[in-house]
């Protein structure tokens, strides 16, 4: 059983946003004007310009299992790693495997993990160019992905504009549904919906996005919807979320109401409350609070687009992501960065 040997899994294994920011802020780094996007903006991937018309997008993502099926775990991990390139407006060009394995682990299971990753790379049309493996006390798998885009086509996470509409492509609640599954309280159909969402490539949503004038984009992963949205608005603008419009996975609200939560979700809560104030969303129903803080493994893309194009974009987007929805709007900077209605 893959999960039995791991203390945490999926994007819920990430350091909390507050912890990570503290560590990164201590670093002194070489400055290079060709580095268009570095970690200072907490974006999804690095972007390095190599010519007037071409930039390289580079990302790395790996984690321990959140499911017991080796092939499914490999698919989810690969979809999650590829997502960072799609979120930046790029096209993945090649990938490298990263694998950590216990010495005693059944090699057939390792083959299943690698096969699952290879299947998603094949679906994405991305060649596997190599990789690296080490022995470890827990299994971990992921990819380093290199993509490309014209510098003018790069999508950043912090360039949204007043009046833009917020669109989310996948429903929330992956971490909470899986927490219920680990407690043996989740319905089989609910688990299947969650794993199906996790292994679905963001490629198809990104291909729709490429036809429209998006102002900003990110993928919603381990920091949850609210922490990723805070990265988008920063101190420039504010956002208003329409709570009734949030797309949710089947069963997720019920499991959140039963307090089937994750440690990563609580780390996200601590960070968000530091930014918004402890009572900023106290009037929001407790289950919805948890779902907005829930770590999303291989979650959807969160984008901003001018209101005039939003309805047309959403109609086309729902042909590949039926659960996608308009979840709010970008406002002028207010007293708090995120409002709820």
Backbone as numpy.savetxt, mean C-alpha at the origin, in Angstrom:
# Nx Ny Nz CAx CAy CAz Cx Cy Cz
3.22 -25.03 8.34 2.38 -23.84 8.34 3.26 -22.60 8.34
3.14 -21.77 7.33 4.02 -20.60 7.21 3.83 -19.62 8.36
2.58 -19.32 8.73 2.35 -18.28 9.72 2.75 -18.69 11.13
2.77 -19.98 11.42 3.06 -20.42 12.78 4.47 -20.09 13.23
5.38 -19.87 12.29 6.76 -19.58 12.64 7.07 -18.09 12.65
6.05 -17.24 12.43 6.28 -15.80 12.28 5.56 -15.01 13.37
6.22 -13.97 13.86 5.63 -13.13 14.89 4.66 -12.10 14.31
4.82 -11.76 13.04 3.92 -10.84 12.35 4.01 -11.13 10.87
3.06 -10.58 10.11 3.07 -10.91 8.69 2.57 -9.77 7.82
2.93 -9.83 6.53 2.49 -8.84 5.57 2.98 -7.44 5.93
2.28 -6.44 5.45 2.66 -5.05 5.73 2.43 -4.68 7.18
1.74 -5.52 7.95 1.60 -5.29 9.38 2.91 -5.48 10.12
3.92 -6.05 9.44 5.23 -6.24 10.06 6.10 -5.00 9.97
5.63 -3.97 9.27 6.44 -2.76 9.08 6.63 -1.99 10.38
7.75 -1.28 10.47 7.89 -0.29 11.53 6.77 0.73 11.42
6.34 1.26 12.55 5.31 2.28 12.53 5.81 3.55 11.86
4.89 4.38 11.32 5.32 5.59 10.60 6.10 6.56 11.48
5.73 6.66 12.75 6.46 7.55 13.64 7.87 7.07 13.91
8.01 5.77 14.18 9.33 5.18 14.41 10.23 5.35 13.19
9.67 5.07 12.03 10.46 5.15 10.80 10.91 6.59 10.52
10.01 7.54 10.71 10.38 8.93 10.47 11.50 9.37 11.40
11.45 8.96 12.65 12.49 9.32 13.61 13.85 8.79 13.15
13.89 7.54 12.69 15.15 6.94 12.26 15.70 7.62 11.01
14.83 7.87 10.03 15.28 8.47 8.78 15.75 9.90 8.97
15.12 10.60 9.91 15.49 12.00 10.14 16.89 12.14 10.72
17.48 11.06 11.22 18.82 11.13 11.80 19.92 11.01 10.74
19.56 10.66 9.52 20.56 10.33 8.50 21.02 11.56 7.73
22.32 11.59 7.45 22.89 12.59 6.55 23.19 11.90 5.23
22.66 12.43 4.15 22.75 11.74 2.87 23.43 12.61 1.82
24.05 11.95 0.85 24.63 12.63 -0.31 23.51 13.29 -1.11
23.73 14.52 -1.53 22.74 15.23 -2.33 23.06 15.06 -3.82
22.04 14.83 -4.62 22.21 14.62 -6.06 20.97 15.18 -6.75
21.14 16.16 -7.60 20.01 16.80 -8.27 19.24 15.85 -9.18
19.92 14.78 -9.61 19.24 13.81 -10.47 18.28 12.92 -9.69
18.42 12.90 -8.36 17.49 12.14 -7.52 16.22 12.96 -7.37
15.24 12.69 -8.20 14.01 13.49 -8.22 13.13 13.21 -7.01
13.12 11.97 -6.55 12.32 11.58 -5.38 13.18 10.69 -4.50
13.41 11.12 -3.27 14.13 10.32 -2.28 13.23 10.04 -1.10
13.84 9.59 0.02 13.00 9.22 1.15 12.52 10.42 1.96
13.00 11.61 1.64 12.60 12.79 2.41 11.09 13.06 2.31
10.48 12.70 1.19 9.03 12.91 1.03 8.22 11.69 1.44
8.89 10.65 1.90 8.22 9.41 2.31 7.35 8.86 1.19
7.85 8.96 -0.04 7.09 8.48 -1.19 7.25 6.97 -1.33
6.62 6.40 -2.37 6.55 4.95 -2.51 7.80 4.33 -3.10
8.58 5.11 -3.85 9.79 4.59 -4.49 10.74 5.75 -4.76
11.98 5.41 -5.02 12.96 6.42 -5.41 12.89 6.64 -6.92
13.16 7.88 -7.35 13.15 8.20 -8.78 14.45 8.93 -9.10
15.17 8.42 -10.11 16.46 9.00 -10.50 16.44 9.28 -12.00
16.66 10.52 -12.36 16.61 10.91 -13.78 17.93 10.59 -14.47
17.87 9.86 -15.58 19.08 9.49 -16.31 19.20 10.19 -17.65
18.13 10.84 -18.10 18.16 11.62 -19.34 16.97 12.56 -19.30
16.88 13.52 -20.21 15.73 14.43 -20.20 14.39 13.72 -20.32
14.38 12.55 -20.95 13.12 11.86 -21.22 12.93 10.58 -20.42
13.87 10.26 -19.52 13.79 8.96 -18.85 14.25 9.05 -17.40
13.47 8.44 -16.52 13.82 8.33 -15.11 13.66 6.88 -14.68
14.54 6.44 -13.79 14.47 5.10 -13.20 13.68 5.18 -11.90
12.79 4.22 -11.70 12.03 4.10 -10.45 12.53 2.84 -9.75
12.92 2.97 -8.49 13.50 1.83 -7.77 12.81 1.65 -6.43
12.45 0.41 -6.12 11.76 0.11 -4.86 12.15 -1.27 -4.36
11.92 -1.48 -3.08 12.23 -2.76 -2.43 11.15 -3.03 -1.40
10.57 -4.23 -1.41 9.52 -4.56 -0.44 9.52 -6.05 -0.17
9.56 -6.42 1.10 9.49 -7.83 1.47 8.87 -7.93 2.87
8.33 -9.10 3.19 7.74 -9.30 4.52 7.56 -10.79 4.79
7.15 -11.09 6.01 6.85 -12.46 6.41 5.41 -12.80 6.03
5.03 -14.09 6.06 3.74 -14.51 5.52 2.54 -14.02 6.32
1.46 -13.80 5.61 0.16 -13.49 6.22 -0.87 -14.57 5.86
-0.44 -15.56 5.08 -1.26 -16.72 4.71 -0.38 -17.96 4.79
-1.00 -19.12 4.87 -0.23 -20.37 4.97 0.10 -20.98 3.62
-0.62 -20.63 2.58 -0.39 -21.19 1.25 0.83 -20.51 0.62
1.85 -21.30 0.28 3.09 -20.74 -0.24 2.93 -20.00 -1.56
2.18 -20.57 -2.49 1.98 -19.92 -3.78 1.23 -18.60 -3.61
0.20 -18.61 -2.78 -0.58 -17.39 -2.54 0.29 -16.32 -1.89
1.10 -16.71 -0.91 2.01 -15.77 -0.28 2.95 -15.14 -1.30
3.50 -15.95 -2.19 4.39 -15.43 -3.22 3.69 -14.45 -4.14
2.45 -14.75 -4.51 1.69 -13.85 -5.38 1.44 -12.51 -4.70
1.04 -12.56 -3.43 0.74 -11.33 -2.69 2.00 -10.48 -2.52
3.10 -11.12 -2.15 4.35 -10.38 -1.95 4.80 -9.71 -3.24
4.68 -10.40 -4.35 5.09 -9.82 -5.63 4.17 -8.69 -6.04
2.86 -8.88 -5.89 1.91 -7.82 -6.23 2.17 -6.57 -5.39
2.48 -6.79 -4.13 2.76 -5.67 -3.22 4.01 -4.91 -3.64
5.06 -5.61 -4.01 6.31 -4.95 -4.40 6.15 -4.19 -5.72
5.45 -4.77 -6.67 5.23 -4.11 -7.96 4.39 -2.85 -7.80
3.54 -2.81 -6.78 2.61 -1.71 -6.60 3.31 -0.36 -6.47
4.48 -0.33 -5.85 5.17 0.95 -5.65 5.51 1.63 -6.98
5.87 0.84 -7.97 6.19 1.42 -9.28 4.93 1.95 -9.94
3.84 1.19 -9.86 2.57 1.66 -10.42 2.13 2.95 -9.73
2.32 3.04 -8.41 1.90 4.23 -7.67 2.68 5.47 -8.09
3.89 5.28 -8.62 4.71 6.41 -9.06 4.45 6.80 -10.51
3.51 6.10 -11.17 3.22 6.41 -12.56 4.14 5.71 -13.54
4.88 4.70 -13.07 5.86 4.04 -13.92 5.43 2.67 -14.40
6.30 2.08 -15.22 6.11 0.73 -15.73 7.26 -0.14 -15.21
6.98 -1.24 -14.49 8.05 -2.10 -14.00 8.79 -2.74 -15.18
10.14 -2.79 -15.09 10.95 -3.34 -16.18 11.62 -4.66 -15.80
12.09 -4.80 -14.57 12.64 -6.09 -14.13 12.62 -6.14 -12.61
12.79 -7.33 -12.05 12.71 -7.51 -10.61 13.78 -8.48 -10.13
14.13 -8.36 -8.86 15.05 -9.26 -8.18 14.35 -9.85 -6.97
14.50 -11.16 -6.77 13.92 -11.81 -5.60 14.73 -11.54 -4.34
14.04 -11.48 -3.21 14.67 -11.47 -1.89 13.99 -12.55 -1.06
14.80 -13.47 -0.50 14.24 -14.62 0.21 15.05 -14.90 1.46
14.36 -14.98 2.60 14.96 -15.39 3.87 14.25 -16.67 4.31
15.02 -17.71 4.66 14.40 -19.00 4.96 15.07 -19.68 6.15
14.31 -20.37 7.00 14.91 -21.22 8.02 15.60 -22.42 7.36
16.71 -22.84 7.92 17.45 -23.96 7.33 16.62 -25.24 7.31
15.72 -25.39 8.27 14.95 -26.62 8.38 13.66 -26.60 7.55
13.41 -25.52 6.85 12.14 -25.39 6.14 12.08 -26.31 4.94
10.89 -26.86 4.71 10.65 -27.75 3.58 10.91 -26.99 2.27
11.85 -27.51 1.48 12.22 -26.81 0.24 11.08 -26.78 -0.77
10.14 -27.70 -0.64 8.99 -27.67 -1.55 8.13 -26.44 -1.30
8.04 -26.01 -0.02 7.29 -24.80 0.30 7.99 -23.57 -0.27
9.32 -23.56 -0.19 10.07 -22.44 -0.76 9.85 -22.37 -2.26
9.81 -23.51 -2.91 9.55 -23.53 -4.35 8.17 -22.96 -4.67
7.20 -23.25 -3.79 5.86 -22.71 -3.99 5.85 -21.19 -3.88
6.58 -20.64 -2.90 6.64 -19.18 -2.72 7.23 -18.53 -3.96
8.34 -19.07 -4.44 8.98 -18.50 -5.62 8.10 -18.65 -6.85
7.37 -19.75 -6.93 6.46 -19.95 -8.06 5.35 -18.91 -8.04
4.80 -18.64 -6.85 3.76 -17.62 -6.76 4.25 -16.26 -7.19
5.46 -15.90 -6.76 6.03 -14.63 -7.19 6.23 -14.57 -8.69
6.72 -15.69 -9.24 6.96 -15.74 -10.68 5.66 -15.60 -11.47
4.57 -16.15 -10.94 3.28 -16.05 -11.63 2.83 -14.59 -11.74
3.00 -13.83 -10.65 2.59 -12.42 -10.70 3.51 -11.60 -11.61
4.79 -11.92 -11.60 5.70 -11.23 -12.52 5.32 -11.51 -13.97
4.94 -12.75 -14.24 4.52 -13.10 -15.60 3.26 -12.33 -15.98
2.30 -12.24 -15.06 1.07 -11.48 -15.33 1.39 -10.01 -15.59
2.38 -9.49 -14.87 2.77 -8.08 -15.04 3.66 -7.86 -16.25
4.15 -8.94 -16.86 5.06 -8.81 -17.99 6.44 -8.33 -17.58
6.88 -8.74 -16.38 8.14 -8.27 -15.81 9.11 -9.44 -15.66
10.29 -9.39 -16.28 11.26 -10.48 -16.14 11.91 -10.50 -14.76
12.15 -11.70 -14.26 12.93 -11.89 -13.04 14.39 -11.98 -13.43
15.21 -11.05 -12.89 16.60 -10.94 -13.34 17.61 -11.53 -12.36
17.17 -11.98 -11.20 18.11 -12.53 -10.21 17.55 -12.37 -8.81
18.45 -12.29 -7.82 17.98 -12.12 -6.46 19.03 -12.46 -5.43
18.58 -12.59 -4.18 19.48 -12.89 -3.07 18.70 -13.67 -2.02
19.35 -14.64 -1.39 18.70 -15.44 -0.36 19.65 -15.66 0.81
19.08 -15.72 2.03 19.87 -16.01 3.22 19.05 -16.90 4.14
19.73 -17.55 5.08 19.04 -18.29 6.14 18.63 -17.31 7.23
17.44 -17.55 7.79 16.90 -16.70 8.85 15.98 -17.57 9.69
15.61 -17.07 10.88 14.72 -17.89 11.72 13.27 -17.80 11.30
12.91 -16.80 10.45 11.57 -16.68 9.88 11.67 -16.57 8.38
10.67 -17.10 7.69 10.63 -16.95 6.24 10.18 -15.54 5.89
10.82 -14.94 4.91 10.44 -13.62 4.40 10.69 -13.65 2.89
9.81 -12.97 2.16 9.95 -12.94 0.71 9.45 -11.61 0.17
10.09 -11.17 -0.90 9.67 -9.95 -1.58 10.54 -9.70 -2.79
10.45 -8.49 -3.31 11.14 -8.15 -4.55 11.75 -6.77 -4.47
12.85 -6.60 -5.16 13.33 -5.28 -5.55 12.90 -5.09 -7.00
12.22 -3.99 -7.28 11.66 -3.76 -8.61 12.21 -2.46 -9.19
12.62 -2.52 -10.43 13.09 -1.35 -11.16 12.11 -1.04 -12.28
11.66 0.21 -12.31 10.74 0.65 -13.35 11.25 1.87 -14.06
10.50 2.35 -15.02 10.88 3.53 -15.79 9.66 4.38 -16.08
9.91 5.67 -16.28 8.86 6.60 -16.69 9.52 7.87 -17.18
8.82 8.62 -17.99 9.27 9.96 -18.34 9.17 10.82 -17.09
10.16 11.69 -16.83 10.09 12.54 -15.64 8.78 13.31 -15.52
8.23 13.71 -16.64 6.97 14.47 -16.61 5.77 13.62 -16.22
5.92 12.29 -16.25 4.83 11.38 -15.93 4.90 10.84 -14.51
5.94 11.21 -13.77 6.08 10.71 -12.41 4.95 11.25 -11.54
4.34 10.36 -10.77 3.31 10.75 -9.81 3.92 10.73 -8.41
3.81 11.84 -7.71 4.30 11.91 -6.34 3.12 11.79 -5.37
3.45 11.58 -4.10 2.38 11.41 -3.11 1.97 12.72 -2.46
2.69 13.82 -2.72 2.45 15.05 -1.96 2.19 16.26 -2.85
1.56 16.03 -4.00 1.36 17.12 -4.96 -0.12 17.32 -5.30
-1.00 16.96 -4.38 -2.43 17.15 -4.63 -2.79 18.63 -4.55
-3.92 18.99 -5.16 -4.35 20.39 -5.26 -5.71 20.59 -4.62
-5.95 21.78 -4.14 -7.27 22.14 -3.63 -8.32 21.88 -4.71
-9.43 21.30 -4.30 -10.50 21.00 -5.24 -10.43 19.62 -5.86
-9.29 18.94 -5.71 -9.17 17.58 -6.22 -10.10 16.62 -5.48
-10.43 15.53 -6.15 -11.22 14.46 -5.57 -10.30 13.29 -5.23
-10.58 12.64 -4.10 -9.82 11.46 -3.66 -10.51 10.20 -4.15
-9.73 9.32 -4.79 -10.26 8.04 -5.26 -9.40 6.91 -4.70
-10.04 5.88 -4.16 -9.36 4.69 -3.64 -9.79 3.49 -4.47
-8.80 2.68 -4.91 -9.12 1.62 -5.87 -9.52 0.29 -5.26
-9.06 -0.02 -4.04 -9.39 -1.29 -3.41 -10.06 -1.05 -2.06
-10.93 -1.96 -1.64 -11.58 -1.82 -0.34 -10.60 -2.04 0.82
-10.93 -1.45 1.97 -10.11 -1.53 3.17 -10.50 -2.74 4.03
-9.58 -3.13 4.91 -9.91 -4.14 5.92 -9.10 -5.41 5.86
-8.06 -5.46 5.04 -7.26 -6.68 4.89 -6.70 -7.16 6.23
-6.07 -6.25 6.97 -5.43 -6.65 8.22 -6.43 -7.18 9.23
-7.60 -6.54 9.30 -8.62 -6.95 10.28 -9.24 -8.29 9.90
-9.51 -8.50 8.61 -10.05 -9.79 8.18 -9.05 -10.91 8.47
-7.78 -10.66 8.22 -6.77 -11.69 8.49 -6.59 -11.92 9.99
-6.77 -10.87 10.80 -6.72 -11.05 12.25 -7.86 -11.97 12.70
-9.04 -11.78 12.11 -10.17 -12.66 12.42 -9.88 -14.08 11.95
-9.22 -14.20 10.81 -8.87 -15.52 10.29 -7.90 -16.24 11.22
-6.90 -15.52 11.73 -5.95 -16.14 12.66 -6.65 -16.59 13.94
-7.70 -15.88 14.33 -8.46 -16.26 15.52 -9.52 -17.32 15.21
-9.55 -17.77 13.95 -10.51 -18.79 13.49 -11.95 -18.32 13.64
-12.17 -17.03 13.39 -13.50 -16.44 13.50 -14.00 -15.87 12.18
-13.20 -15.94 11.14 -13.58 -15.33 9.86 -14.27 -16.34 8.96
-15.26 -15.85 8.22 -15.92 -16.69 7.23 -14.98 -16.93 6.05
-15.09 -18.11 5.47 -14.21 -18.48 4.35 -14.35 -17.50 3.19
-15.57 -17.08 2.89 -15.77 -16.16 1.77 -15.13 -14.79 2.04
-15.11 -14.38 3.30 -14.49 -13.10 3.65 -12.97 -13.18 3.49
-12.39 -14.31 3.90 -10.94 -14.49 3.74 -10.57 -14.53 2.26
-11.39 -15.20 1.47 -11.13 -15.29 0.03 -11.19 -13.91 -0.61
-12.14 -13.07 -0.18 -12.22 -11.72 -0.73 -10.98 -10.91 -0.36
-10.48 -11.08 0.86 -9.28 -10.35 1.30 -8.04 -10.81 0.55
-7.85 -12.11 0.41 -6.66 -12.60 -0.29 -6.74 -12.29 -1.78
-7.96 -12.34 -2.34 -8.12 -11.97 -3.74 -7.74 -10.52 -4.00
-8.10 -9.65 -3.06 -7.73 -8.24 -3.18 -6.21 -8.07 -3.09
-5.59 -8.77 -2.16 -4.15 -8.63 -1.97 -3.33 -9.11 -3.17
-3.78 -10.17 -3.82 -2.98 -10.69 -4.93 -3.30 -10.01 -6.27
-4.28 -9.11 -6.28 -4.64 -8.43 -7.52 -3.65 -7.30 -7.80
-3.08 -7.31 -8.97 -2.12 -6.29 -9.36 -2.77 -4.92 -9.46
-2.04 -3.90 -9.05 -2.49 -2.52 -9.27 -2.16 -2.04 -10.69
-1.64 -2.93 -11.49 -1.32 -2.58 -12.88 -2.52 -2.05 -13.64
-3.66 -2.69 -13.45 -4.82 -2.38 -14.27 -5.42 -1.02 -13.89
-5.42 -0.73 -12.58 -5.84 0.61 -12.15 -4.87 1.67 -12.66
-3.57 1.36 -12.61 -2.56 2.33 -13.06 -2.70 2.61 -14.56
-3.08 1.60 -15.33 -3.27 1.82 -16.77 -4.45 2.75 -17.04
-5.47 2.68 -16.20 -6.58 3.64 -16.32 -6.11 5.03 -15.91
-5.39 5.10 -14.81 -4.90 6.39 -14.32 -4.07 7.13 -15.37
-3.32 6.37 -16.17 -2.41 6.99 -17.15 -3.16 7.82 -18.19
-4.48 7.63 -18.29 -5.28 8.36 -19.27 -5.82 9.68 -18.72
-5.58 9.95 -17.43 -6.21 11.09 -16.78 -5.15 11.96 -16.09
-5.48 13.25 -15.84 -4.51 14.18 -15.26 -4.44 14.10 -13.74
-3.97 12.96 -13.21 -3.82 12.83 -11.77 -2.83 13.86 -11.24
-3.09 14.36 -10.04 -2.16 15.30 -9.43 -1.26 14.62 -8.41
-1.70 13.51 -7.82 -0.90 12.80 -6.82 -1.40 11.36 -6.73
-0.52 10.48 -6.23 -0.90 9.08 -6.08 0.02 8.41 -5.06
-0.52 7.46 -4.34 0.26 6.61 -3.44 -0.46 5.29 -3.35
0.20 4.27 -2.79 -0.53 3.03 -2.51 -0.73 2.91 -1.00
-1.88 2.40 -0.61 -2.24 2.27 0.80 -1.76 0.91 1.28
-0.74 0.93 2.14 -0.15 -0.32 2.61 -0.10 -0.33 4.13
1.08 -0.58 4.70 1.16 -0.86 6.13 0.79 0.27 7.06
0.86 1.52 6.60 0.53 2.64 7.47 -0.97 2.92 7.54
-1.77 2.22 6.72 -3.21 2.43 6.73 -3.61 3.68 5.96
-4.90 3.83 5.72 -5.42 4.93 4.92 -5.04 6.29 5.50
-5.21 6.47 6.81 -5.04 7.80 7.38 -3.59 8.26 7.37
-2.66 7.39 7.72 -1.25 7.80 7.72 -0.76 8.07 6.30
-1.21 7.28 5.33 -0.83 7.55 3.94 -1.47 8.85 3.45
-2.69 9.13 3.87 -3.33 10.39 3.48 -2.61 11.58 4.12
-2.13 11.43 5.34 -1.34 12.49 5.97 -0.09 12.79 5.16
0.53 11.75 4.60 1.70 11.97 3.74 1.32 12.76 2.50
0.10 12.58 2.03 -0.34 13.29 0.82 -0.59 14.76 1.08
-1.28 15.08 2.18 -1.67 16.47 2.41 -0.56 17.27 3.07
0.27 16.61 3.88 1.36 17.27 4.63 0.83 18.53 5.29
1.54 19.64 5.14 1.10 20.89 5.76 0.60 21.88 4.70
0.34 21.40 3.48 -0.04 22.30 2.39 -1.54 22.47 2.26
-2.26 21.37 2.42 -3.71 21.35 2.22 -4.33 20.47 3.30
-5.65 20.37 3.26 -6.38 19.44 4.13 -7.22 18.51 3.26
-7.73 17.46 3.88 -8.59 16.52 3.17 -9.86 16.29 3.98
-10.96 16.05 3.27 -12.20 15.67 3.94 -12.59 14.29 3.42
-12.79 13.36 4.34 -13.17 11.99 3.98 -14.67 11.80 4.17
-15.30 11.17 3.20 -16.71 10.80 3.27 -16.77 9.38 3.83
-17.07 9.25 5.11 -17.01 7.95 5.78 -17.97 6.94 5.16
-19.12 7.41 4.71 -20.10 6.50 4.13 -19.65 5.95 2.79
-18.67 6.61 2.16 -18.22 6.20 0.83 -17.00 5.28 0.87
-16.44 5.02 2.06 -15.25 4.18 2.14 -15.57 2.76 1.68
-14.86 2.22 0.69 -15.08 0.83 0.29 -14.47 -0.12 1.32
-15.24 -1.10 1.75 -14.80 -2.03 2.79 -14.93 -3.47 2.30
-14.00 -4.30 2.70 -14.08 -5.73 2.39 -15.25 -6.37 3.13
-15.85 -7.41 2.56 -16.93 -8.11 3.25 -16.48 -8.61 4.63
-17.29 -8.31 5.62 -16.99 -8.77 6.98 -16.07 -7.87 7.77
-15.37 -6.96 7.11 -14.35 -6.16 7.79 -14.95 -5.29 8.90
-16.08 -4.65 8.65 -16.70 -3.79 9.67 -17.09 -4.63 10.89
-17.68 -5.78 10.66 -18.10 -6.66 11.77 -16.90 -7.08 12.61
-15.82 -7.49 11.96 -14.65 -7.95 12.72 -14.00 -6.79 13.47
-14.02 -5.60 12.88 -13.49 -4.43 13.59 -14.33 -4.12 14.82
-15.64 -4.28 14.69 -16.53 -4.04 15.83 -16.30 -5.05 16.95
-15.78 -6.22 16.58 -15.45 -7.26 17.56 -14.02 -7.12 18.08
-13.35 -6.03 17.71 -11.98 -5.73 18.17 -10.97 -6.80 17.77
-11.15 -7.33 16.57 -10.16 -8.26 16.01 -9.14 -7.42 15.23
-8.21 -6.84 15.96 -7.34 -5.79 15.45 -5.90 -6.28 15.36
-5.03 -5.42 14.88 -3.61 -5.76 14.74 -2.75 -4.79 15.54
-1.57 -5.25 15.93 -0.62 -4.38 16.62 -0.20 -3.22 15.73
-0.04 -3.49 14.42 0.36 -2.42 13.50 -0.71 -1.35 13.40
-1.97 -1.74 13.47 -3.05 -0.77 13.45 -2.98 0.16 14.65
-2.59 -0.37 15.78 -2.47 0.46 16.98 -1.25 1.37 16.91
-0.18 0.92 16.27 0.97 1.81 16.03 0.55 2.95 15.10
-0.24 2.62 14.10 -0.75 3.66 13.20 -1.62 4.66 13.96
-2.44 4.15 14.88 -3.30 5.04 15.68 -2.45 6.03 16.47
-1.40 5.54 17.09 -0.54 6.41 17.90 0.02 7.54 17.04
0.48 7.21 15.84 1.05 8.21 14.95 -0.01 9.21 14.49
-1.16 8.71 14.06 -2.21 9.58 13.53 -2.72 10.52 14.62
-2.89 10.02 15.83 -3.37 10.87 16.91 -2.35 11.94 17.27
-1.07 11.65 17.09 -0.06 12.68 17.29 -0.22 13.81 16.27
-0.62 13.45 15.05 -0.75 14.44 13.99 -2.09 15.18 14.03
-3.16 14.48 14.38 -4.51 15.06 14.33 -5.00 15.53 15.69
-4.40 15.02 16.75 -4.94 15.25 18.09 -5.75 14.04 18.52
-5.68 13.73 19.80 -6.29 12.50 20.31 -7.80 12.44 20.08
-8.47 13.60 19.99 -9.93 13.60 19.84 -10.38 13.95 18.43
-9.44 13.98 17.49 -9.76 14.47 16.15 -10.82 13.64 15.45
-10.84 12.32 15.70 -11.87 11.51 15.06 -12.62 10.67 16.09
-12.76 11.24 17.30 -13.49 10.55 18.36 -14.97 10.37 18.02
-15.51 11.27 17.18 -16.92 11.16 16.81 -17.16 10.11 15.74
-16.09 9.56 15.17 -16.20 8.52 14.15 -16.43 7.18 14.84
-17.33 6.37 14.31 -17.59 5.05 14.89 -16.30 4.27 15.04
-16.15 3.58 16.17 -14.91 2.87 16.47 -14.49 1.90 15.36
-15.41 1.11 14.79 -14.98 0.20 13.72 -14.40 0.94 12.51
-14.99 2.09 12.15 -14.46 2.85 11.01 -13.09 3.44 11.34
-12.90 3.86 12.59 -11.57 4.32 12.99 -10.54 3.23 12.71
-10.86 2.03 13.18 -9.90 0.92 13.04 -9.65 0.57 11.58
-10.68 0.65 10.75 -10.52 0.32 9.33 -9.68 1.35 8.61
-9.74 2.61 9.03 -8.91 3.64 8.42 -7.46 3.58 8.91
-7.23 2.89 10.03 -5.89 2.73 10.59 -5.28 1.37 10.23
-6.11 0.49 9.72 -5.72 -0.90 9.47 -4.59 -1.01 8.45
-3.51 -1.75 8.75 -2.46 -1.95 7.75 -2.97 -2.78 6.58
-2.74 -2.28 5.39 -3.21 -2.95 4.17 -2.03 -3.60 3.46
-1.99 -4.90 3.42 -0.99 -5.60 2.64 -1.43 -5.60 1.18
-0.57 -5.10 0.29 -0.90 -5.01 -1.13 -2.25 -4.33 -1.32
-2.38 -3.15 -0.69 -3.62 -2.39 -0.78 -3.77 -1.66 -2.10
-4.80 -0.86 -2.18 -5.12 -0.16 -3.42 -4.33 1.11 -3.60
-4.56 1.76 -4.74 -3.96 3.05 -5.03 -4.92 4.15 -4.56
-4.36 5.17 -3.95 -5.09 6.34 -3.51 -4.60 7.52 -4.35
-5.50 8.11 -5.13 -5.08 9.18 -6.03 -5.95 10.41 -5.85
-5.44 11.52 -6.35 -6.24 12.75 -6.44 -6.30 13.17 -7.90
-7.49 13.63 -8.30 -7.73 14.01 -9.68 -8.66 15.22 -9.69
-8.55 16.12 -10.66 -9.49 17.24 -10.73 -10.94 16.75 -10.77
-11.82 17.47 -10.09 -13.22 17.06 -9.96 -13.88 16.85 -11.32
-13.49 17.63 -12.31 -14.12 17.54 -13.63 -13.90 16.19 -14.29
-12.81 15.51 -13.96 -12.51 14.20 -14.56 -12.86 13.02 -13.66
-13.28 13.28 -12.42 -13.40 12.22 -11.43 -14.45 11.18 -11.79
-15.62 11.61 -12.22 -16.71 10.67 -12.50 -16.35 9.78 -13.70
-15.80 10.38 -14.73 -15.40 9.60 -15.91 -14.30 8.60 -15.55
-13.31 9.05 -14.78 -12.23 8.16 -14.36 -12.79 6.99 -13.56
-13.66 7.29 -12.60 -14.20 6.23 -11.74 -14.99 5.21 -12.54
-15.75 5.66 -13.51 -16.54 4.73 -14.33 -15.62 3.76 -15.07
-14.53 4.27 -15.63 -13.59 3.39 -16.33 -12.83 2.52 -15.34
-12.48 3.09 -14.20 -11.73 2.34 -13.20 -12.53 1.15 -12.67
-13.83 1.31 -12.52 -14.65 0.23 -11.96 -14.78 -0.95 -12.91
-14.36 -0.80 -14.13 -14.33 -1.94 -15.04 -13.22 -2.93 -14.66
-12.18 -2.45 -13.98 -11.09 -3.33 -13.54 -11.04 -3.44 -12.02
-11.59 -2.46 -11.30 -11.64 -2.48 -9.84 -13.07 -2.12 -9.41
-13.96 -3.11 -9.36 -15.37 -2.82 -9.09 -15.61 -2.15 -7.74
-14.70 -2.35 -6.78 -14.88 -1.78 -5.45 -14.35 -0.37 -5.30
-13.80 0.20 -6.35 -13.21 1.53 -6.27 -14.28 2.57 -5.96
-13.86 3.67 -5.33 -14.83 4.71 -5.02 -14.19 6.06 -4.79
-15.01 7.11 -4.96 -14.62 8.46 -4.56 -14.85 8.57 -3.06
-13.81 8.89 -2.30 -13.91 8.83 -0.84 -13.75 10.19 -0.17
-13.55 11.25 -0.94 -13.39 12.55 -0.31 -12.85 13.58 -1.27
-12.36 14.68 -0.70 -11.85 15.77 -1.52 -10.74 16.50 -0.79
-9.97 17.26 -1.55 -8.88 18.06 -1.02 -9.36 19.49 -0.81
-9.11 20.04 0.37 -9.58 21.37 0.76 -8.38 22.30 0.99
-8.64 23.60 1.08 -7.57 24.50 1.51 -7.09 24.10 2.91
-5.88 24.46 3.22 -5.33 24.11 4.52 -6.20 24.66 5.64
-6.56 23.76 6.57 -7.38 24.15 7.70 -6.67 23.93 9.01
-7.43 23.95 10.09 -6.83 23.78 11.42 -6.36 22.37 11.67
-6.95 21.38 10.99 -6.49 19.99 11.06 -6.35 19.46 9.63
-5.41 18.53 9.42 -5.16 18.07 8.05 -6.22 17.14 7.49
-7.00 16.46 8.34 -8.03 15.54 7.84 -9.32 15.77 8.62
-10.41 15.97 7.86 -11.74 16.12 8.44 -12.58 14.91 8.06
-13.62 14.62 8.87 -14.48 13.46 8.61 -15.93 13.92 8.56
-16.66 13.33 7.59 -18.08 13.66 7.51 -18.91 12.39 7.25
